[in-house]
Amino acid sequence: MLPVSNSEIHEHTYEADLRLLQIELVKLQRHIIQKGKRLLVILEGRDAAGKDGSIKSITEHLSPRDSRIVALNKPSPHEEGEWYFQRYVAQLPTAGEFVLFNRSWYNRAGVEKVMGFCTDDQYKQFMNTVNDFESLLVGSDIQIIKYYLDISKEEQAARLKDRAKDPLKQWKISPIDQKAQKMWSAYSEARDNMLKKTSSSDAPWTVVSANDKRLAHLNLIANLLSRVDYPDKDKKILKIDPKIVLTWPADSKRLPKLSQ
């Protein structure tokens, strides 16, 4: 199980800290646009780990013309006949663009593997080629930053229960979510294999302990800003809690119970 910070943050403090970080995100976007940079942020994680909220906290004040959120549905019959990465390639950032993937090609290493939506050969081919694929993208001047949001089994159960009761969250409910708790161990094993085999020097994984949504948002954004170059960066506010943000594989020894 991932370590969770015992610190608490009040809403007023959270909003104030988030605003400062969002100002930095606007600075970053201005630099990306002016210099024609291409930034791709991938967010993966447990069902109900807070990917939507994290992405909203990042993009809330960014220019919608120069930033995109990509959340692809399941592939169509036509797309199933394509090269696996093909439909994702079409969504990659162009010059001056900041793109966030709300789930990505790593569906094959997680949901598809666990739920039997791909064959063993398809899974093995993905795992054997994804690092080379990402290296090609990095070599083409696309910066890739990958996050995996993790939560405890108890926290996931509570969030899924809340989702089922909240009429404003009904669109989030899916048959896959309903199996998340029953297949917890299988998802844990798939996650562990993914982190171990697909964290490369070009595109390493960063694990975010997201039991506390507010702390997860602040720490994820601070980590993101610390890893990209842009002028007038206010480094004083980029405070990252090492109990919440863990870089794989550097911090792997600090996660002896990751399979839980």
C-alpha positions as CSV (number, residue, x, y, z in Angstrom):
1,M,0.0,0.0,0.0
2,L,1.3,3.5,-0.8
3,P,2.3,5.7,2.1
4,V,-0.2,8.5,2.8
5,S,0.7,11.8,4.3
6,N,-1.0,12.5,7.6
7,S,-1.1,16.2,6.9
8,E,-4.4,18.0,6.4
9,I,-5.1,21.0,4.3
10,H,-8.0,23.4,4.8
11,E,-10.1,24.5,1.8
12,H,-9.0,28.1,2.1
13,T,-5.3,27.1,2.2
14,Y,-5.8,24.7,-0.7
15,E,-7.5,27.3,-2.9
16,A,-4.7,29.8,-2.2
17,D,-1.9,27.3,-2.9
18,L,-3.7,26.0,-6.0
19,R,-4.1,29.5,-7.4
20,L,-0.3,30.1,-7.1
21,L,0.4,26.8,-8.9
22,Q,-2.1,27.6,-11.6
23,I,-0.4,30.9,-12.2
24,E,2.8,28.9,-12.8
25,L,0.9,26.7,-15.2
26,V,-0.1,29.7,-17.2
27,K,3.5,30.8,-17.4
28,L,4.4,27.3,-18.6
29,Q,1.8,27.4,-21.3
30,R,2.9,30.8,-22.5
31,H,6.4,29.4,-22.9
32,I,5.1,26.3,-24.7
33,I,3.2,28.5,-27.2
34,Q,6.0,31.0,-27.7
35,K,8.7,28.3,-28.2
36,G,6.6,25.8,-30.1
37,K,7.2,23.1,-27.4
38,R,5.2,19.9,-27.2
39,L,4.2,18.5,-23.8
40,L,2.3,15.3,-23.2
41,V,1.1,14.4,-19.7
42,I,-0.3,10.9,-19.2
43,L,-2.5,10.2,-16.2
44,E,-3.2,6.6,-15.3
45,G,-4.5,5.1,-12.1
46,R,-7.0,3.1,-10.1
47,D,-10.7,3.5,-10.9
48,A,-11.9,6.5,-8.8
49,A,-8.3,7.6,-8.1
50,G,-9.1,11.2,-9.1
51,K,-7.8,11.5,-12.6
52,D,-10.6,13.8,-13.7
53,G,-10.2,16.1,-10.8
54,S,-6.5,16.3,-11.2
55,I,-6.8,17.1,-14.9
56,K,-9.4,19.8,-14.1
57,S,-7.0,21.4,-11.5
58,I,-4.3,21.6,-14.2
59,T,-6.4,22.9,-17.1
60,E,-8.8,25.2,-15.3
61,H,-7.1,28.4,-16.3
62,L,-5.2,27.3,-19.4
63,S,-6.1,28.4,-22.9
64,P,-8.5,25.9,-24.4
65,R,-7.1,26.6,-27.9
66,D,-3.6,25.5,-26.9
67,S,-4.4,22.6,-24.5
68,R,-6.4,19.5,-25.0
69,I,-7.7,16.7,-22.8
70,V,-7.8,13.3,-24.6
71,A,-10.1,10.6,-23.1
72,L,-10.7,8.1,-25.9
73,N,-13.6,5.7,-25.8
74,K,-13.1,2.0,-26.5
75,P,-11.8,1.4,-30.0
76,S,-14.3,1.0,-32.8
77,P,-14.3,-2.2,-35.0
78,H,-12.3,-0.2,-37.5
79,E,-9.7,0.9,-34.9
80,E,-9.4,-2.6,-33.6
81,G,-7.9,-3.5,-37.0
82,E,-5.3,-0.7,-36.8
83,W,-1.8,-0.7,-35.3
84,Y,-2.5,-0.4,-31.6
85,F,-0.8,3.0,-31.1
86,Q,-2.4,4.5,-34.2
87,R,-5.4,6.2,-32.7
88,Y,-3.2,7.7,-30.0
89,V,-0.7,9.0,-32.4
90,A,-3.4,11.2,-34.0
91,Q,-3.9,12.9,-30.6
92,L,-0.3,13.8,-29.9
93,P,0.6,17.4,-29.3
94,T,1.6,19.7,-32.1
95,A,4.0,22.6,-31.8
96,G,2.9,24.9,-29.0
97,E,0.4,22.5,-27.5
98,F,-0.1,21.0,-24.0
99,V,-2.0,17.7,-24.2
100,L,-3.2,15.5,-21.2
101,F,-4.2,11.9,-21.7
102,N,-6.9,10.8,-19.3
103,R,-5.9,7.1,-19.7
104,S,-3.7,6.3,-22.6
105,W,-2.1,3.4,-24.5
106,Y,-1.5,1.9,-21.1
107,N,-5.1,0.7,-21.1
108,R,-3.5,-2.4,-22.6
109,A,-1.3,-2.9,-19.6
110,G,-4.1,-2.4,-17.2
111,V,-7.8,-2.7,-18.0
112,E,-7.4,-4.7,-21.1
113,K,-5.0,-7.2,-19.5
114,V,-7.1,-7.6,-16.3
115,M,-10.5,-7.8,-18.1
116,G,-9.3,-10.0,-20.9
117,F,-10.0,-7.4,-23.6
118,C,-6.7,-8.3,-25.3
119,T,-4.9,-11.5,-26.0
120,D,-1.7,-12.6,-24.2
121,D,0.3,-12.0,-27.4
122,Q,-1.2,-8.5,-27.8
123,Y,-0.2,-7.7,-24.2
124,K,3.3,-9.1,-24.6
125,Q,3.8,-7.1,-27.8
126,F,2.7,-3.9,-26.1
127,M,5.0,-4.4,-23.1
128,N,7.9,-5.2,-25.4
129,T,7.4,-2.2,-27.7
130,V,6.0,0.7,-25.6
131,N,9.4,1.9,-24.3
132,D,10.8,2.1,-27.8
133,F,7.6,3.9,-29.0
134,E,7.9,6.5,-26.3
135,S,11.6,6.9,-27.0
136,L,10.8,7.7,-30.6
137,L,8.3,10.4,-29.4
138,V,10.9,11.9,-27.0
139,G,13.4,11.8,-29.8
140,S,10.9,13.9,-31.8
141,D,10.9,16.6,-29.1
142,I,7.7,15.6,-27.4
143,Q,8.2,15.7,-23.6
144,I,6.3,12.9,-21.9
145,I,5.5,12.9,-18.2
146,K,3.6,9.9,-16.8
147,Y,1.7,9.8,-13.6
148,Y,0.0,6.8,-11.9
149,L,-2.6,7.8,-9.2
150,D,-3.0,5.2,-6.5
151,I,-5.4,4.9,-3.7
152,S,-6.1,2.3,-1.0
153,K,-8.8,-0.3,-1.4
154,E,-10.9,1.2,1.3
155,E,-10.7,4.7,-0.2
156,Q,-11.7,3.3,-3.6
157,A,-14.7,1.5,-2.1
158,A,-15.8,4.7,-0.4
159,R,-15.5,6.7,-3.7
160,L,-17.3,4.2,-5.8
161,K,-20.1,4.1,-3.3
162,D,-20.3,7.9,-3.3
163,R,-20.3,7.9,-7.1
164,A,-23.3,5.5,-7.2
165,K,-25.3,7.8,-4.9
166,D,-24.4,11.1,-6.5
167,P,-26.8,12.0,-9.4
168,L,-24.1,14.3,-10.8
169,K,-21.6,11.5,-11.1
170,Q,-23.8,8.9,-12.8
171,W,-21.9,9.3,-16.1
172,K,-18.8,7.9,-14.3
173,I,-20.3,4.6,-13.5
174,S,-19.3,1.7,-15.7
175,P,-19.3,-2.1,-15.6
176,I,-15.5,-2.0,-15.2
177,D,-15.8,0.2,-12.1
178,Q,-18.2,-2.3,-10.6
179,K,-15.4,-5.0,-10.8
180,A,-12.6,-2.8,-9.5
181,Q,-12.9,-4.1,-5.9
182,K,-13.4,-7.7,-6.8
183,M,-10.3,-7.7,-9.1
184,W,-8.2,-5.5,-6.8
185,S,-5.3,-8.0,-6.7
186,A,-5.3,-8.5,-10.4
187,Y,-5.1,-4.8,-11.0
188,S,-2.3,-4.5,-8.4
189,E,-0.3,-7.2,-10.2
190,A,-0.9,-5.5,-13.6
191,R,0.1,-2.1,-12.2
192,D,3.3,-3.5,-10.7
193,N,4.4,-5.1,-13.9
194,M,3.6,-2.0,-15.8
195,L,5.7,0.2,-13.5
196,K,8.6,-2.2,-13.5
197,K,8.8,-2.8,-17.2
198,T,7.7,0.6,-18.7
199,S,9.5,3.1,-16.6
200,S,12.3,4.1,-18.9
201,S,15.0,6.9,-18.7
202,D,13.1,8.7,-21.5
203,A,9.7,8.4,-19.8
204,P,9.8,7.3,-16.2
205,W,6.7,6.8,-14.0
206,T,5.8,9.0,-11.1
207,V,3.4,7.5,-8.5
208,V,1.0,9.8,-6.7
209,S,-0.7,8.7,-3.5
210,A,-4.1,10.2,-4.0
211,N,-6.1,9.2,-0.9
212,D,-6.3,12.9,-0.1
213,K,-7.5,14.6,-3.4
214,R,-6.4,18.1,-2.5
215,L,-2.9,17.1,-1.5
216,A,-2.6,14.9,-4.6
217,H,-3.6,17.9,-6.8
218,L,-1.1,20.3,-5.3
219,N,1.8,17.8,-5.2
220,L,1.1,16.5,-8.8
221,I,1.1,20.1,-10.2
222,A,4.2,21.1,-8.2
223,N,6.0,18.0,-9.5
224,L,4.9,18.7,-13.1
225,L,6.1,22.3,-12.9
226,S,9.5,21.2,-11.4
227,R,10.1,18.9,-14.4
228,V,9.6,21.4,-17.2
229,D,11.7,24.4,-18.1
230,Y,10.1,27.9,-18.4
231,P,11.2,31.4,-17.5
232,D,10.4,33.2,-14.3
233,K,9.6,30.0,-12.4
234,D,8.8,30.6,-8.8
235,K,10.6,27.6,-7.3
236,K,9.7,28.6,-3.7
237,I,6.1,27.4,-4.1
238,L,7.0,24.1,-5.8
239,K,6.8,22.1,-2.5
240,I,6.6,18.3,-3.1
241,D,5.8,15.9,-0.3
242,P,8.0,12.8,-0.8
243,K,5.3,10.7,1.0
244,I,2.9,11.6,-1.7
245,V,5.0,11.8,-4.9
246,L,7.3,8.9,-5.6
247,T,9.5,8.5,-8.7
248,W,9.8,5.0,-10.2
249,P,12.1,3.2,-10.0
250,A,14.1,5.5,-7.7
251,D,11.6,5.1,-4.8
252,S,10.7,1.5,-5.5
253,K,12.4,0.3,-2.4
254,R,10.1,2.6,-0.4
255,L,7.1,0.6,-1.7
256,P,7.7,-2.9,-0.4
257,K,3.9,-3.6,-0.2
258,L,3.0,-2.1,-3.6
259,S,1.2,-5.3,-4.6
260,Q,-1.4,-4.8,-1.9
